[in-house]
Amino acid sequence: MSGDLEARIVRYLAHRMPEAGRVSVLALSRIHGGASRETFRVRIDAERGGIRGLIFRRDPVSTLIETEREIEFAAYRSFMDSAVPVPAALFLERDLDWLERPFFVMEEVEGCTAGSILAADPYGAHRRKIGEQFFSILGAIAKRDVASSDLARRMTVPDPGSAWRLELDKWEKVIDEDELEPQPIARAAIRWMRANPPPPAARVSIVHGDYRTGNFLFDGTGTIRAILDWEMAHLGDPLEDLAWALDPLWSSDRAHPGGMLTREEAIAVWEKASGLKADAKALRWWSMFASFKGLAIWISSAKEFQAGTNTDPVMAFSGIYCLPFHNKRLADMLVELKGGAR
């Protein structure tokens, strides 16, 4: 990384952490793979406090998903010191003088790794242990009291009966604006989802928005230490998160969503932790929505990469592999529903 960025970070930390005394940067590296923030790992040595790791999440010049850093920061804050493990969210900075673009700073959770959706067996002997934690934590997210959360102070709490419509409208708009060619399968899915809305949300909850393999950290004992990437967090139906976590894209092993438990086991763990029932009709709707939302994201990815506004390899992979995957997934679900509710 550039010496200029390092110097800027040192100045910023001196400003925000005067109690630490003199601060020097031992290591600075970019963490690639994110589509909505530039993420940097910063290893510092403080005169008072010693060596520690920090994560800087800076707004990019161009982003795949338009998200608000204040919302992501509030999501982390909403779960600090709770049953949902998250990194400590330290500073939210809007002043452009420091790093040219807004950013926020978190503690680094060290000694951990993230599972990969491309790995045949990302968790090895810890598959079941991680799976039980993964879906239990998701249930704890759904159970979190919304009214007392930082997120509720920053966004409107939707009516239980309108949560599905708000999300469908949002992602349909993404396709309207970003499609490079007609999307007949997506349009057919939209028609079906509007004609067959799900039951009202049993509870309006905090929705992570991207709860899946790759977006959490676990240590060598198979213990999940942090849930990451809350940039799409919002308030809505918790079944949205469950359906997204169960989507087959996140595992090469179709019998075990996310490479963890079976679908039936995962739902049972989630139900126990959340205190909710995964209504079959509602989950079917949200499962179609999950692939539809994925398709919208990959369409935006393809547009960004083709335009050259974001040349991160993850953008190309999203357009080449993920987009056709979810197109086929939607088509298969629509075929399965033929002859059913219309």
For each residue, the residues with C-beta under 8 A, 3 or more apart:
1: 5 6 28 29 30 40
2: 5 6
3: 6 7
4: 7 8
5: 1 2 8 9 28 40 99
6: 1 2 3 9 10 25 28
7: 3 4 10 11
8: 4 5 11 12 98 99
9: 5 6 12 13 25 28 42 56 99
10: 6 7 13 14 23 24 25
11: 7 8 14 15 98
12: 8 9 15 16 93 98 99
13: 9 10 16 17 20 23 44
14: 10 11 17 18 22 23
15: 11 12 18 98
16: 12 13 90 91 105
17: 13 14 20 23 46 49
18: 14 15
19: 48
20: 13 17 23 46 47 48 49
21: 46 47 48 49
22: 14 46 47
23: 10 13 14 17 20 44 45 46 47
24: 10 44 45
25: 6 9 10 28 42 43 44
26: 43 44 45 51
27: 41 42 43
28: 1 5 6 9 25 40 41 42 43
29: 1 40 41
30: 1 38 39 40 41
31: 34 39 40 41 55
32: 312 313 314
33: 312 314
34: 31 37 38 39 229 314
35: 63 64 65 297 301 310 312 314 315 318
36: 60 63 64 65 67 231 232
37: 34 57 58 59 60 63 69 72 231
38: 30 34 57 58 59 60
39: 30 31 34 55 56 57 58
40: 1 5 28 29 30 31 55 56 58
41: 27 28 29 30 31 53 54 55 108
42: 9 25 27 28 53 54 55 56
43: 25 26 27 28 51 52 53 54
44: 13 23 24 25 26 51 52 53 54
45: 23 24 26 50 51
46: 17 20 21 22 23 49 50 51 52
47: 20 21 22 23
48: 19 20 21
49: 17 20 21 46 52
50: 45 46
51: 26 43 44 45 46
52: 43 44 46 49 107 108
53: 41 42 43 44 107 108 110
54: 41 42 43 44 90 105 106 107 108
55: 31 39 40 41 42 87 105 106 107 108
56: 9 39 40 42 99 103 104 105
57: 37 38 39 69 72 103 104 105 106
58: 37 38 39 40 99 101 102 103
59: 37 38 63 69 101 102 103
60: 36 37 38 63 101 310
61: 101 309
62: 304 309 310
63: 35 36 37 59 60 66 67 310
64: 35 36 297 300 301 304 310 315 318
65: 35 36 231 232 297 300
66: 63
67: 36 63 71 72 231 232
68: 71 72
69: 37 57 59 72 73 92 102 103 104 231
70: 73 74 92 154
71: 67 68 74 75 151 154 155 230 231 233 234
72: 37 57 67 68 69 75 76 104 230 231 233
73: 69 70 76 77 89 92 104
74: 70 71 77 78 149 150 151 153 154 233
75: 71 72 78 79 150 151 206 208 230 233
76: 72 73 79 80 86 87 88 89 106 230
77: 73 74 80 89 150
78: 74 75 144 149 150 151 206
79: 75 76 82 84 86 141 144 227
80: 76 77 86 88 89
81:
82: 79 86 140 144
83: 137 140
84: 79 137 140 141 144 227
85: 137 224 225 226 227
86: 76 79 80 82 89 226 227 228 230
87: 55 76 106 107 108 109 226 228
88: 76 80 106 107
89: 73 76 77 80 86 92 104 105 106
90: 16 54 104 105 106 107
91: 16 104 105
92: 69 70 73 89 104
93: 12 98 99 102 103 104 105
94: 102
95: 98
96: 99 100 101 102
97:
98: 8 11 12 15 93 95 103
99: 5 8 9 12 56 58 93 96 103
100: 96
101: 58 59 60 61 96
102: 58 59 69 93 94 96
103: 56 57 58 59 69 93 98 99
104: 56 57 69 72 73 89 90 91 92 93
105: 16 54 55 56 57 89 90 91 93
106: 54 55 57 76 87 88 89 90
107: 52 53 54 55 87 88 90
108: 41 52 53 54 55 87
109: 87 112 217 225 226
110: 53
111: 219 220
112: 109 217 218 219 225 226
113: 217 218 219
114: 214 215 216 217 218 228
115: 119 122 123 130 213 214 216 218 258 259
116: 119 122 213 214
117: 122 212 213 214 249 250 251 252 259
118: 252
119: 115 116 122 252 259
120: 252 253
121: 124 127 253 259
122: 115 116 117 119 213 259
123: 115 126 127 130 131 218 222 259 260
124: 121 127
125: 222
126: 123 129 130 218 221 222
127: 121 123 124 130 131 256 259 260 261
128: 131 132 260 261
129: 126 132 133 222 223
130: 115 123 126 127 133 134 218 222 224 260
131: 123 127 128 134 135 256 258 260 261 265 266 269
132: 128 129 135 136 261 269
133: 129 130 136 137 223 224
134: 130 131 137 138 216 224 245 258 260
135: 131 132 138 139 245 260 261 266 267 269 270 273
136: 132 133 139 140 269 270 272 273
137: 83 84 85 133 134 140 141 224 227 273
138: 134 135 141 142 208 211 241 242 245 270 273 274
139: 135 136 142 143 269 270 271 272 273 274 275 276
140: 82 83 84 136 137 143 144 273 274
141: 79 84 137 138 144 205 206 207 208 211 227 238 241
142: 138 139 203 205 206 238 241 270 273 274 276
143: 139 140 205 273 274 275
144: 78 79 82 84 140 141 149 205 206
145: 148 149
146: 149 151 152 157 204 205 206 235
147: 152 157
148: 145 152
149: 74 78 144 145 146 152 153 206
150: 74 75 77 78 153 154
151: 71 74 75 78 146 154 155 206 233 234 235
152: 146 147 148 149 155 157 235
153: 74 149 150
154: 70 71 74 150 151
155: 71 151 152 234 235
156: 235
157: 146 147 152 204 235
158: 162 163 166 204 235 236
159: 162 163 200 204
160: 163 200 201 202 203 204 237
161: 200 201
162: 158 159 165 166
163: 158 159 160 166 167 200 201 204 235 236 237 240
164: 167 168 193 197 198 201 237 285 286 289
165: 162 168 169 197
166: 158 162 163 169 170 236
167: 163 164 170 171 234 236 240 289 293
168: 164 165 171 172 190 193 194 289 292
169: 165 166 172 173
170: 166 167 173 174
171: 167 168 174 175 289 292 293 296
172: 168 169 175 176 190 296
173: 169 170 176 177
174: 170 171 177 178 296 297 299 300
175: 171 172 178 179 183 186 295 296 299
176: 172 173 179
177: 173 174
178: 174 175 296 299 300 303
179: 175 176 182 183 299 303
180: 299 302 303 306
181:
182: 179 187
183: 175 179 186 187 295 299
184: 187 188
185: 188 189 295 327 330 331 334
186: 175 183 189 190 292 295 296 327 330
187: 182 183 184 190 191
188: 184 185 191 192 330 334
189: 185 186 192 193 288 291 292 330 333 334
190: 168 172 186 187 193 194 292
191: 187 188 194 195
192: 188 189 195 196 288 334 337 342
193: 164 168 189 190 196 197 285 288 289 292
194: 168 190 191 197
195: 191 192 341 342
196: 192 193 285 341 342
197: 164 165 193 194 285
198: 164 237 239 279 281 282 285 286
199: 202 279 281 282
200: 159 160 161 163
201: 160 161 163 164 204 205 236 237 238 239
202: 160 199 237 238 276 277 279
203: 142 160 238 276
204: 146 157 158 159 160 163 201 235 236 237
205: 141 142 143 144 146 201 235 236 237 238
206: 75 78 141 142 144 146 149 151 233 234 235
207: 141 233 234 235 236 237 238 240 241
208: 75 138 141 211 227 230 232 233 241
209: 230 231 232 233 234 240 241 244
210: 215 229 230 231 232 244
211: 138 141 208 215 227 241 244 245
212: 117 215 244 245 247 250 258
213: 115 116 117 122 250 251 258 259
214: 114 115 116 117 250
215: 114 210 211 212 227 228 229
216: 114 115 134 224 226 227 228
217: 109 112 113 114 224 225 226 228
218: 112 113 114 115 123 126 130 222 223 224 225
219: 111 112 113 222 223 225
220: 111
221: 126
222: 123 125 126 129 130 218 219
223: 129 133 218 219
224: 85 130 133 134 137 216 217 218 227
225: 85 109 112 217 218 219
226: 85 86 87 109 112 216 217
227: 79 84 85 86 137 141 208 211 215 216 224 230
228: 86 87 114 215 216 217
229: 34 210 215
230: 71 72 75 76 86 208 209 210 227 233
231: 36 37 65 67 69 71 72 209 210
232: 36 65 67 208 209 210
233: 71 72 74 75 151 206 207 208 209 230
234: 71 151 155 167 206 207 209
235: 146 151 152 155 156 157 158 163 204 205 206 207
236: 158 163 166 167 201 204 205 207 240
237: 160 163 164 198 201 202 204 205 207 240 282 286
238: 141 142 201 202 203 205 207 241 242 274 276
239: 198 201 242 243 278 279 282 283 286
240: 163 167 207 209 236 237 243 244 286 289 290
241: 138 141 142 207 208 209 211 238 244 245
242: 138 238 239 245 246 267 270 278 283 286
243: 239 240 246 247 283 286 287 289 290
244: 209 210 211 212 240 241 247 290 293
245: 134 135 138 211 212 241 242 250 257 258 266
246: 242 243 257 258 263 266 267 287 290
247: 212 243 244 250 257 287 290 291 294 329
248: 251 254 257 329
249: 117 291 294 322 325 326 329
250: 117 212 213 214 245 247 257 258 259
251: 117 213 248 254 256 257 258 259 260
252: 117 118 119 120 259
253: 120 121 256 259
254: 248 251
255: 262
256: 127 131 251 253 259 260 261 262
257: 245 246 247 248 250 251 260 261 262 263 266
258: 115 131 134 212 213 245 246 250 251 266
259: 115 117 119 121 122 123 127 213 250 251 252 253 256
260: 123 127 128 130 131 134 135 251 256 257 266
261: 127 128 131 132 135 256 257 265 266 269
262: 255 256 257 265 266
263: 246 257 266 267
264: 267 268
265: 131 261 262 268 269
266: 131 135 245 246 257 258 260 261 262 263 269 270
267: 135 242 246 263 264 270 271 278 283
268: 264 265 271 272
269: 131 132 135 136 139 261 265 266 272 273
270: 135 136 138 139 142 242 266 267 273 274 276 278
271: 139 267 268 274 275 276 277 278
272: 136 139 268 269 275
273: 135 136 137 138 139 140 142 143 269 270
274: 138 139 140 142 143 238 270 271
275: 139 143 271 272
276: 139 142 202 203 238 270 271
277: 202 271
278: 239 242 267 270 271 282 283
279: 198 199 202 239 282 283
280: 283 284
281: 198 199 284 285
282: 198 199 237 239 278 279 285 286
283: 239 242 243 267 278 279 280 286 287
284: 280 281 287 288
285: 164 193 196 197 198 281 282 288 289
286: 164 198 237 239 240 242 243 282 283 289 290
287: 243 246 247 283 284 290 291 333
288: 189 192 193 284 285 291 292 330 333
289: 164 167 168 171 193 240 243 285 286 292 293
290: 240 243 244 246 247 286 287 293 294
291: 189 247 249 287 288 294 295 326 329 330 333
292: 168 171 186 189 190 193 288 289 295 296 326 330
293: 167 171 244 289 290 296 297
294: 247 249 290 291 297 298 322 326
295: 175 183 185 186 291 292 298 299 323 326 327 330
296: 171 172 174 175 178 186 292 293 299 300
297: 35 64 65 174 293 294 300 301 318 322
298: 294 295 301 302 318 319 322 323 326
299: 174 175 178 179 180 183 295 296 302 303 323
300: 64 65 174 178 296 297 303 304
301: 35 64 297 298 304 305 314 315 318 319 322 323
302: 180 298 299 305 306 315 318 319 323
303: 178 179 180 299 300 306 307
304: 62 64 300 301 307 309 310 315
305: 301 302 308 310 311 315 316 318 319
306: 180 302 303 319
307: 303 304
308: 305 311
309: 61 62 304
310: 35 60 62 63 64 304 305 315
311: 305 308 315
312: 32 33 35 315
313: 32 316 317
314: 32 33 34 35 301 317 318
315: 35 64 301 302 304 305 310 311 312 318 319
316: 305 313 319 320
317: 313 314 320 321 322
318: 35 64 297 298 301 302 305 314 315 321 322 323
319: 298 301 302 305 306 315 316 322 323
320: 316 317 323 324
321: 317 318 324 325
322: 249 294 297 298 301 317 318 319 325 326
323: 295 298 299 301 302 318 319 320 326 327
324: 320 321 327 328
325: 249 321 322 328 329
326: 249 291 292 294 295 298 322 323 329 330
327: 185 186 295 323 324 330 331
328: 324 325 331 332
329: 247 248 249 291 325 326 332 333
330: 185 186 188 189 288 291 292 295 326 327 333 334
331: 185 327 328 334 335
332: 328 329 335 336
333: 189 287 288 291 329 330 336 337
334: 185 188 189 192 330 331 337 338
335: 331 332 338
336: 332 333
337: 192 333 334 340 341
338: 334 335
339:
340: 337
341: 195 196 337
342: 192 195 196
